[in-house]
């Protein structure tokens, strides 16, 4: 009976973790606001694409950095407290952003939405993923994929529900809109974060033992520092970075890029219609972002983690080539959705990959550390796209944006062939123990040698007396 109750509890925890991620994932709807802010403030206050994109870049940067810190703290802290701290800071970021809009302060937007909100994102993101992975040792790819799917669907929640609702209620007033969003995220975030807790020690799903097949291995007995400086971690980090950079650049500018393409095809379309097209693409692509986390996480359980990354990165190279040559907005939309499917797939696959390689004991800390790739990609991808948008005409900017994104996908694909799915244990223990082995050899070497000398049996002749050397010897 107790096991059945715990099994029901883990699905409730996973569901609440998905709700929390849905709130946090609204950051992915930034392109909905990117064009709006540039149009509204560029003429009067001179806000460029690059300057406005820094708001999103800072949020993703602090997400990754804070998640790295949070991952090291989770083994020692209550996940409920960490998740609730994340929810409060994320909502506070929106509240500060609302005040920044009221006084037209770009630096305050950086501090509010970028820094404070980004820190909340980091604490809120790493906690549900690490917690749910402990409740689902038997279905870790499926479960973590479901949770991070909520993050991917956040853009749909924002672009088609929350943002249009509050912009309409406030007469398109950004201050009122962001203040209302702050209240919604505070209530939903705290309510869902309150369910976060770890399973009891030694707990396993019904019909399985704690070391069930498919569960995370305990992994090598290594300090976190040595694990994150291992060659396997560096490779994982770079491949993850390449996959994120290719996708997050598209996420940050998909709405403006889509609107520019429609302008070239139908110059007479009204701005409101173009904005509606952009919002629709953000919403639809978020379904692929969210679904990719769930889909590729489950696929990786069957075919392997490194093989899954190779498929995602290889297919994106083809997609970016097609994006360079297509002139159809409809084809553009389909291709963008595929990029987002693979972008989300990286996040759906990586938690299980970390668990397989580094083990359950290092999962939280190492997974948090690998999210610094997200932080770096949040700066690199959007800022490259923003610089191209500011310096080139729309058609040329789009072309070179896709070339650059395809280059990152190609680099990631090449390096993914150096990855393996096996645990770190063998290689890591060899790397971790040279000093220990040397000490052991120095202490035990003479002793063993002496033991061998003492144990050498004396040669005896058939009569039992000691043999003597023959004169010929």
N, C-alpha and C positions, 0 to 999 in steps of 0.2 A: 504493500500500500504506500509506504514511504517513497519507494522508488518511482511509483506512478505519479505521486504528487510532485516529486522533483522534476520528472520529465515534463509535466504540464507547466511547472514553474519556468523551465528553461525556454519554452516557447513564448511564454508571456514576457520574459526578459528580452528575448530576441525581438519581439514585436515592439516593445517600448524603446529598445535601442534603435530600431528602424524609424520610429517617430522622431526621436531626438535627431537622428541623422537627416531626416527630411527637413527639419528646421534649419540645421546648419548648412545643408546643401543649397539653400537659396542663394548663397554666394555665387553659385554658378550661373545665375541669371544676370550677372553684372553687365553683359553686353546689352541687355534691355535698357540699362541706365546710361551706358557709355555714350551712345549717340545722343541721347536726350540731354545729358549734361554738356556735351560739346556744343550742341546747337544753342542751348540756353545761355551758356556762359562764355563762349569763345569770343563773340563780338564785344560784349561789355567788359569782361574781365580777362580776356585773352587766354582762357584755358585751352590748351592744345590736347590732341589725342594722347600724346605721351604723358602729359601731366595728369590727365584724368585716369589713364590706365595705371598710374602708380598707386592709386587707391586700391585697386584690385590686386596688384602685384604685392603690395605690402601685406594685405590680408592673407594671401597665400604664403608669403614668406614667413610671417609670424605663426601661421598655422603649422608649417613644417617644423620650425625651430622649437615651438612650444610642445608639439607632439613628441619630439625627440626627448625633451626634458621630462614630459609627462610619462613617457614609457619607462624611464628609469625609476620614477617615483611610484608607479602603480603597484609593484610587488610589496611595497612597504605602506601603502596608503589605502584608504577605503575608496573603492571605485565610485560609490555613490557621491561622496564628497567631491571628488575630482570632476565628475560629470556635472554636478550642480554648479560648481565654480565656473565651468565652461559655459553653461547656459546663461548665468548671470552676466558674465563678461561679454558674451556675444550680444545679448540684448542691450547692454550698456553701450556697446559700439554703435548700434543703431541710434540710440538716444543722443550720443555726442554728435553723430553725423547730422541728426536733425537740427541741433543747435548750430552746427557749422553751416548748414544751408541757410539758416536764418540770418547769419552775419556774413555770408558769402566768403567763408574762409577755407581755402584749399588745404593749408597746413593742418587745420583742425580736423578736416576730413581724413587726412593721412593718419592723424593720431587716433581718431575715433574709430572709423570703420576699418582702417588699415591695421593699427597696432592693437588697440583694445579688443576690437572685434576679432582680429586674427588670433590673439592669444586665447580668447574664448573658443574659437574654432579648433585650435590645437588640443586643448584640454578635453573638449567635447567629442572630438573625433577619435582620438586614440583609445579612450576609455571603453566605449561600447564594443569596439572591434576586439580588443584584448580580452574583455570580459566574456563576450559571447563565444569566443574561440575555446574558452575553458569549459563552457557548458556543453559544447558539441565536439568532443574528441572523435566521434564516429562520423560526423558530417561537417568537418570544419570548412571545406571549400564552399559547400552549399550555404551554411549558416552565415559565415562572414560575408559571402557574396550577397546574401539577402539584406544584411545590415547596411553594407556600403551601397547597395542599390538605393536605399532611402536617400543617401547623400546625393546620388546622381539625379534622383527624381525631384530634388529640391527646386531646380530651375523651373520645372513645370508648375510646381506649387506657387512659385513667385510670379512667373510671367503670365500665367493664365488665371490665377485666382487672387492672390494677395495684392500685387501691384496694381492691376486694373481696378480692383475694388476700392482700394484706399486713394488712388489717384482720382477716381471718380467722385468719391465722397468728399475729398478735400479740394476739388476744383483744380487738380493737377498741381497742388502745392507740395513740394518735396519735403518741407519741414514737417507738415502734418502727416504725410505719408510715412516717413521714416520713424516718427514718434509712435504712430499706430503699430507699425511693424515691430518696434521694440517691445511694446506691451504684449503682442501676440507671442513672440518668441520667448519672452520671460515666462509666461504662463505655461505654454506647451513644453518648453525646455525643462523647467523645474519639475513638472508633473512626470515626464518620462524619465528624467535622470534619477528620480527617487527610487526607481525599480532596479538600478544597477547594483549587483552584488555578486561575489564570487561563489562558486559551488563549495560545499563542505570538502575538507581534505579527504582524498581517496574515493570521492564519489565517481561513479561511472553510470552511463545509461543502462536501462534494463536489458538484461541478457548479455552484458559485457562486463569485463573486468577492467580495472583501472588502466591496464596497459593493453587495451584493446587494439586490434588491428585497425590501422587507419588513424590512430591517435598520434599526437605529437610525441616523438621520443623525448626522453629526458634531456638528451643532448650532452655535449662534453662539459666537464666541470671547469669552465673557463671564466675569468673575469670579463665583464662587458667590454671593457676597453680593448682587450685582445680580440674579442669576437668582431667588433666593428672595424678593427684595423686588419682583419684577415683578407686575403685575396678574394675569397668567395663573396664577402660582403661588398667589397669595392666593385666587383663585377655586377652584382645585383643592383647596387646603387646606380651605376652608370646606365645600365639597361632600363631601369625604372625611370631615370631622369630623361632619357631619350624618348621613351613612350609618352611620358607626361608632357614634355615640351612640345612635341608635335600636336598633341590634343588640346592643351590648355591655351595655346595661341589661337586656335580656332574658336574655342569657347569664349575667349575674351572679346573677339571681334566678329563672331558669326553673323550677328544681326546687321551691323553696318556693312559688312561685305555682301550679304544677301540683298540689302536694300540698294547698294551701288550697282549690283548686277541687274536688278529689276529696272533701275533708272536707265541703264544702257539699252535694255530691251524695249522698255515702254517709258519714254521720257515724260509722258503726260500724267503719270500716276501722281496723285496728291500725297504730300508728306504723311498724312494720317494713314493712308492705305499702305504706304511703304513701311511705316512703323508697325502696322498690324501684321504684315508679312514677316517682318523680323521677329516679332514676339511669337508668332506661330512656329517659326523654325526653332527658336529657343525651346519652346514647349515640347515639340515633337522630338528634337534631338536629345532632350533630357530623358525621354523614355528609353532611348538607345543607350545613353550614358548609364542610367540605372539598370536597365536590362542586361547590359554587357557585364556589369559587376556580378550579377547573379549567374548569367549564362556561362561566361568564361571561367568563373570560379568552379562551377559544377563540371565543366569540360576538363579543367585541369586535374580534377580528381580522377578522371578516367585515362587521359593521355599523358599526363605529366606536366609539371609547371614550366620547365624550360621550353618544351615543345609548344605549349600554348603561347608563350611570348613570341616564339619564332613565327607562328601563324599570324598573330596580331600585327607584328611589325612588318612582316613581308607583305601582307595584304595592304597595309597603309601606304607602302611605297607605290604600289599600283594605283591606289586611289589618288594620291597627290599628283601623280603624272596626269591622270584624267582631269583633275581639277585645274591643272595648268592649261589644258587644251579646250575645255568645255566652255561654251557660251550660253548654255541653257540654265536658267535659275532652277528648274525642276531637277535636272541632273546634279547641279550643285548641291541642292538640298539632300538628295539621296546619298551623295558621296560624303557630305558632312556627317550625316547620321552614322555612316559606317566608321568614320574616324572616332566619333564619340562612343560607339559601341566598343571599339578597341581601347580607347582611353579608359573607359570604365572597367574594362576587363583587366587592365593592369592592377587596379585597386582591388578587384575581386580575387585575383590570383596571388598577389604578393603576401598577404597575411599567412596563407597556407604554405607558401614557398619558404617564408622565414621560419615557420614552425617546423617544417620538414628538415631544413638545413641546420638550424641552431637549437632546436628542441624547445620543449615547453618552459624550461627554467629560464631561458633567455628571451622568450617570445616578446614580452612587453617592451623590454629595453631595446632589443635589436629592431623590432618593428617601428618603434618610435624613432630610432636613429635613421632608418632607411627613409622615413618621411621627410628628412632634410632634402632629399632629392626633389620632393614636391616644392619645398621652399625655394630651392635654386631655380627650378623650372618656372615657378610663378613669377620670377623676375625676368628670366631670359626670354621665354616665349612671348608674353604680352608686350614686352618692351621692344623686341625686334619688329613685331607686327605694327606697333604704334609708331615707331620711327619711320617705317616704310610708308605708312598712311600719311604722315606729316610731310614727307619729302618727295613723294612721287604722286603721279596722277592715279586715280582709283584703279584703273585697269592694270597698270604696271605694278602698283603696290600689291594687288591680289596675286599676280603672277609670281613675283619674287617671294611673297609670303609662303606660297605653296612649295616653291623650290626649297626654301630653307627648312620648312617642316619635313619635307621628304628626305632631306639630308640627315636630319636627326633620326628619322625612322630607319634609314639605311645604316647609320652608325650603330644603332641599337641592335639591328638584325645581325650584323657581323659579330658583335660581341656576345650575342645570345648563344652562339654556337660554342662558346667557351664555358657556358653554364652547365651544371649537372644537377640532378634531382636528389642525389644521395645526401645523407647527413654529413655534417662537418667533422664528426667525431674522429675519424682516423687521421686526417690531415691536421686537424687542430691540435690533437693531443701530441702529435709529433712536433708541431711547432711550439707548443706550450711547454714541453717538458725537456728541452735540451739541457738546461741548467740542472734540473732535477736529476736527469739521467747521468750527467757528468759527475755530480756530487755522489750519486749512488755508486757509480763505477769506481770513483776514487776511494770511497769508503769500503766497498765490498770486494774490489779487485784483489788486493793483497790477501784478504781473508779467504776468498774463493781459491786463489792460487795455492795458499797454504793447505786448504782443505783437500785440494787435488793431490798435493804431495803426500799428505798424511794418509789419504785413502788408496794410494797406489799399491796394489797387491804385490807381495814378494813372489817372484817366480820360484816355483818348486819343481824338483825332479820327480819322477814317478815314485821314488822311494820316500818322498816327503821331505828330504833334506834340501838345503838351499843349493841352488845350482852355482857352479863356479865357471868362470870363463875358461874356455878351452885354450890350449896353447896357440891354436891357429887364429884365435880371434884377436 
